[in-house]
Amino acid sequence: MLSLLLAPWFPLCLGAALACWPAAPTRLQAALESPTTFRLPDVWAALRWLLPAAAAALLAGAGGAIAAGVLTLAWHQERKAHHRTTADIELATHTATALRTMVSELRSGAHPVTAAEAAAEVVPAVAGDLRALATSARLDGELKAPVLPQLATAWTLAKRHGLPLAEVLQSTRRDAEATLTFARRTRAKLAGPRASAAVLTGLPALCVLLGEVMGASPLKVLTASAPGQLLLVAGSILLWAGTAWCRALTGQVHLK
Protein backbone atom coordinates (compact mmCIF):
# COMPACT_ATOMS: atom_id res chain seq x y z
CA MET A 1 0.00 0.00 0.00
CA LEU A 2 2.81 2.39 0.89
CA SER A 3 4.58 1.66 -2.39
CA LEU A 4 1.36 2.45 -4.31
CA LEU A 5 1.06 5.80 -2.56
CA LEU A 6 4.72 6.73 -3.10
CA ALA A 7 4.99 5.49 -6.68
CA PRO A 8 3.56 8.59 -8.44
CA TRP A 9 5.48 11.10 -6.34
CA PHE A 10 8.91 10.28 -7.76
CA PRO A 11 8.00 11.32 -11.36
CA LEU A 12 6.06 14.27 -9.93
CA CYS A 13 9.07 15.54 -8.01
CA LEU A 14 11.28 14.93 -11.04
CA GLY A 15 8.89 16.90 -13.25
CA ALA A 16 8.73 19.74 -10.72
CA ALA A 17 12.52 19.87 -10.58
CA LEU A 18 12.70 20.09 -14.39
CA ALA A 19 10.02 22.79 -14.46
CA CYS A 20 11.85 24.87 -11.87
CA TRP A 21 15.24 24.40 -13.53
CA PRO A 22 16.57 27.89 -14.26
CA ALA A 23 16.80 28.82 -17.95
CA ALA A 24 20.02 30.20 -19.36
CA PRO A 25 19.85 34.02 -19.15
CA THR A 26 19.68 35.99 -22.35
CA ARG A 27 22.33 38.59 -23.10
CA LEU A 28 19.88 41.34 -22.19
CA GLN A 29 19.05 39.72 -18.84
CA ALA A 30 22.75 39.23 -18.11
CA ALA A 31 23.31 42.94 -18.66
CA LEU A 32 20.33 44.13 -16.62
CA GLU A 33 20.47 41.76 -13.65
CA SER A 34 23.00 42.36 -10.94
CA PRO A 35 25.17 39.32 -10.13
CA THR A 36 24.22 37.31 -7.07
CA THR A 37 26.50 34.97 -5.17
CA PHE A 38 23.91 32.78 -3.45
CA ARG A 39 20.15 32.63 -3.36
CA LEU A 40 17.95 30.36 -1.29
CA PRO A 41 15.67 28.06 -3.31
CA ASP A 42 12.24 29.48 -4.05
CA VAL A 43 9.93 27.22 -2.08
CA TRP A 44 6.81 28.82 -3.52
CA ALA A 45 8.04 28.10 -7.06
CA ALA A 46 8.31 24.39 -6.24
CA LEU A 47 4.89 24.38 -4.55
CA ARG A 48 3.38 26.17 -7.53
CA TRP A 49 4.34 23.23 -9.74
CA LEU A 50 3.48 20.51 -7.21
CA LEU A 51 0.01 21.85 -6.30
CA PRO A 52 -1.65 21.00 -9.66
CA ALA A 53 -0.25 17.49 -9.48
CA ALA A 54 -1.38 17.09 -5.88
CA ALA A 55 -4.89 18.30 -6.74
CA ALA A 56 -5.02 15.95 -9.73
CA ALA A 57 -3.89 13.06 -7.54
CA LEU A 58 -6.89 13.61 -5.27
CA LEU A 59 -9.30 13.80 -8.21
CA ALA A 60 -7.86 11.37 -10.72
CA GLY A 61 -5.39 9.16 -8.87
CA ALA A 62 -1.76 8.51 -9.67
CA GLY A 63 -2.27 8.73 -13.43
CA GLY A 64 -3.92 12.12 -13.08
CA ALA A 65 -1.06 13.35 -10.90
CA ILE A 66 1.56 12.30 -13.45
CA ALA A 67 -0.49 13.76 -16.30
CA ALA A 68 -0.86 17.07 -14.45
CA GLY A 69 2.89 17.18 -13.82
CA VAL A 70 3.67 16.54 -17.50
CA LEU A 71 1.17 19.16 -18.70
CA THR A 72 2.49 21.68 -16.18
CA LEU A 73 6.00 21.08 -17.51
CA ALA A 74 4.77 21.60 -21.08
CA TRP A 75 3.11 24.89 -20.14
CA HIS A 76 6.23 26.09 -18.34
CA GLN A 77 8.41 25.29 -21.36
CA GLU A 78 6.05 27.15 -23.69
CA ARG A 79 6.12 30.15 -21.38
CA LYS A 80 9.93 30.20 -21.26
CA ALA A 81 10.16 29.94 -25.05
CA HIS A 82 7.78 32.89 -25.46
CA HIS A 83 9.76 35.02 -23.01
CA ARG A 84 13.03 34.09 -24.71
CA THR A 85 11.71 35.15 -28.13
CA THR A 86 10.39 38.41 -26.72
CA ALA A 87 13.72 39.16 -25.03
CA ASP A 88 15.64 38.49 -28.27
CA ILE A 89 13.43 40.91 -30.21
CA GLU A 90 13.78 43.55 -27.49
CA LEU A 91 17.56 43.16 -27.58
CA ALA A 92 17.60 43.52 -31.38
CA THR A 93 15.49 46.67 -31.05
CA HIS A 94 17.88 48.17 -28.48
CA THR A 95 20.86 47.29 -30.68
CA ALA A 96 19.37 48.98 -33.73
CA THR A 97 18.45 52.09 -31.70
CA ALA A 98 21.93 52.36 -30.19
CA LEU A 99 23.58 52.03 -33.59
CA ARG A 100 21.25 54.60 -35.11
CA THR A 101 21.99 57.06 -32.32
CA MET A 102 25.75 56.61 -32.62
CA VAL A 103 25.68 57.08 -36.40
CA SER A 104 23.68 60.28 -35.98
CA GLU A 105 26.09 61.60 -33.35
CA LEU A 106 29.18 60.69 -35.37
CA ARG A 107 27.86 62.37 -38.51
CA SER A 108 27.19 65.52 -36.54
CA GLY A 109 30.89 65.64 -35.60
CA ALA A 110 30.88 63.98 -32.18
CA HIS A 111 33.77 61.88 -30.94
CA PRO A 112 33.06 58.09 -30.83
CA VAL A 113 33.28 58.09 -27.03
CA THR A 114 30.77 60.94 -26.84
CA ALA A 115 28.53 59.16 -29.35
CA ALA A 116 28.56 55.99 -27.23
CA GLU A 117 27.71 57.95 -24.09
CA ALA A 118 24.86 59.68 -25.93
CA ALA A 119 23.53 56.30 -27.07
CA ALA A 120 23.70 55.10 -23.46
CA GLU A 121 21.39 57.95 -22.48
CA VAL A 122 18.94 57.06 -25.25
CA VAL A 123 18.92 53.28 -24.62
CA PRO A 124 19.14 52.69 -20.85
CA ALA A 125 18.62 48.92 -21.26
CA VAL A 126 22.10 48.51 -22.80
CA ALA A 127 23.73 51.56 -21.19
CA GLY A 128 26.20 49.39 -19.26
CA ASP A 129 27.78 47.95 -22.39
CA LEU A 130 27.80 51.30 -24.16
CA ARG A 131 29.56 53.01 -21.25
CA ALA A 132 32.01 50.11 -21.01
CA LEU A 133 32.83 50.53 -24.70
CA ALA A 134 33.27 54.27 -24.22
CA THR A 135 35.62 53.69 -21.29
CA SER A 136 37.66 51.08 -23.18
CA ALA A 137 37.94 53.39 -26.21
CA ARG A 138 39.00 56.29 -24.00
CA LEU A 139 41.75 54.15 -22.43
CA ASP A 140 42.65 52.56 -25.79
CA GLY A 141 41.78 49.12 -24.48
CA GLU A 142 40.09 46.08 -26.02
CA LEU A 143 36.51 46.72 -27.04
CA LYS A 144 34.15 44.10 -25.62
CA ALA A 145 30.35 44.15 -25.27
CA PRO A 146 28.54 40.89 -24.40
CA VAL A 147 25.13 42.44 -25.08
CA LEU A 148 26.19 44.40 -28.19
CA PRO A 149 28.73 42.21 -29.99
CA GLN A 150 27.92 43.75 -33.41
CA LEU A 151 28.80 47.22 -32.16
CA ALA A 152 32.03 46.09 -30.53
CA THR A 153 33.07 44.17 -33.65
CA ALA A 154 32.33 47.10 -35.97
CA TRP A 155 34.15 49.55 -33.71
CA THR A 156 37.18 47.26 -33.48
CA LEU A 157 37.21 46.79 -37.26
CA ALA A 158 37.09 50.54 -37.90
CA LYS A 159 39.81 51.17 -35.35
CA ARG A 160 42.12 48.43 -36.65
CA HIS A 161 41.90 49.37 -40.35
CA GLY A 162 41.41 53.13 -40.03
CA LEU A 163 37.92 53.07 -41.53
CA PRO A 164 35.30 55.79 -40.91
CA LEU A 165 33.41 54.58 -37.86
CA ALA A 166 30.16 56.19 -38.97
CA GLU A 167 30.15 54.24 -42.25
CA VAL A 168 30.97 50.94 -40.56
CA LEU A 169 28.27 51.44 -37.94
CA GLN A 170 25.81 52.46 -40.63
CA SER A 171 26.36 49.13 -42.39
CA THR A 172 26.01 47.30 -39.09
CA ARG A 173 22.82 49.22 -38.36
CA ARG A 174 21.31 48.15 -41.69
CA ASP A 175 22.09 44.51 -40.90
CA ALA A 176 20.63 44.82 -37.39
CA GLU A 177 17.43 46.46 -38.64
CA ALA A 178 17.06 43.86 -41.41
CA THR A 179 17.42 41.08 -38.83
CA LEU A 180 14.88 42.78 -36.55
CA THR A 181 12.39 43.23 -39.38
CA PHE A 182 12.76 39.58 -40.38
CA ALA A 183 12.25 38.42 -36.78
CA ARG A 184 9.10 40.52 -36.38
CA ARG A 185 7.63 39.35 -39.68
CA THR A 186 8.43 35.73 -38.88
CA ARG A 187 6.80 36.01 -35.48
CA ALA A 188 3.69 37.57 -37.02
CA LYS A 189 3.46 34.88 -39.71
CA LEU A 190 3.85 32.12 -37.13
CA ALA A 191 1.02 33.49 -34.99
CA GLY A 192 -1.54 31.51 -37.01
CA PRO A 193 0.24 28.14 -36.84
CA ARG A 194 0.89 28.63 -33.14
CA ALA A 195 -2.78 29.40 -32.52
CA SER A 196 -3.74 26.26 -34.46
CA ALA A 197 -1.29 24.21 -32.40
CA ALA A 198 -2.80 25.62 -29.18
CA VAL A 199 -6.32 24.70 -30.36
CA LEU A 200 -5.22 21.17 -31.28
CA THR A 201 -3.53 20.81 -27.89
CA GLY A 202 -6.77 21.69 -26.13
CA LEU A 203 -8.99 19.41 -28.26
CA PRO A 204 -8.51 16.28 -26.10
CA ALA A 205 -9.87 18.09 -23.05
CA LEU A 206 -12.81 19.34 -25.11
CA CYS A 207 -13.50 15.83 -26.34
CA VAL A 208 -13.55 14.52 -22.78
CA LEU A 209 -16.03 17.22 -21.78
CA LEU A 210 -18.24 16.41 -24.78
CA GLY A 211 -18.12 12.75 -23.83
CA GLU A 212 -19.31 13.62 -20.32
CA VAL A 213 -22.17 15.69 -21.74
CA MET A 214 -23.19 12.81 -24.01
CA GLY A 215 -23.18 10.38 -21.07
CA ALA A 216 -20.20 8.27 -22.14
CA SER A 217 -18.47 8.94 -18.78
CA PRO A 218 -14.86 9.13 -20.05
CA LEU A 219 -13.70 10.68 -16.78
CA LYS A 220 -14.84 7.61 -14.87
CA VAL A 221 -12.87 5.38 -17.25
CA LEU A 222 -9.76 7.57 -17.00
CA THR A 223 -9.81 7.89 -13.21
CA ALA A 224 -11.23 4.59 -11.96
CA SER A 225 -9.53 1.95 -14.12
CA ALA A 226 -5.94 0.92 -14.70
CA PRO A 227 -6.19 1.14 -18.53
CA GLY A 228 -7.73 4.59 -18.17
CA GLN A 229 -4.89 5.72 -15.94
CA LEU A 230 -2.35 4.47 -18.48
CA LEU A 231 -4.21 6.24 -21.30
CA LEU A 232 -4.27 9.44 -19.24
CA VAL A 233 -0.50 9.35 -18.75
CA ALA A 234 0.14 8.39 -22.39
CA GLY A 235 -2.11 11.20 -23.63
CA SER A 236 -0.37 13.81 -21.50
CA ILE A 237 3.05 12.64 -22.72
CA LEU A 238 1.87 12.85 -26.33
CA LEU A 239 0.56 16.37 -25.74
CA TRP A 240 3.91 17.40 -24.26
CA ALA A 241 5.72 15.83 -27.22
CA GLY A 242 3.44 17.74 -29.60
CA THR A 243 4.20 21.09 -27.98
CA ALA A 244 7.93 20.32 -28.00
CA TRP A 245 7.76 19.40 -31.70
CA CYS A 246 5.93 22.64 -32.52
CA ARG A 247 8.60 24.63 -30.66
CA ALA A 248 11.32 22.82 -32.58
CA LEU A 249 9.66 23.59 -35.92
CA THR A 250 9.13 27.27 -35.16
CA GLY A 251 12.67 27.49 -33.81
CA GLN A 252 14.02 26.18 -37.11
CA VAL A 253 12.00 28.82 -38.96
CA HIS A 254 13.49 31.56 -36.75
CA LEU A 255 17.01 30.25 -37.37
CA LYS A 256 16.48 30.30 -41.13
MOLINFEN-V144662 format. One record per helix or strand of 3 or more residues. SS is the DSSP state (H for helix, E for strand). FROM is the first residue (numbers start at 0). LEN is the number of residues. If there is no record, write none. Layout:
# MOLINFEN-V144662
ss;from;len
SS;FROM;LEN
SS;FROM;LEN
This chain:
# MOLINFEN-V144662
ss;from;len
H;1;18
H;26;6
H;42;65
H;111;11
H;123;15
H;148;13
H;164;50
H;217;7
H;225;30
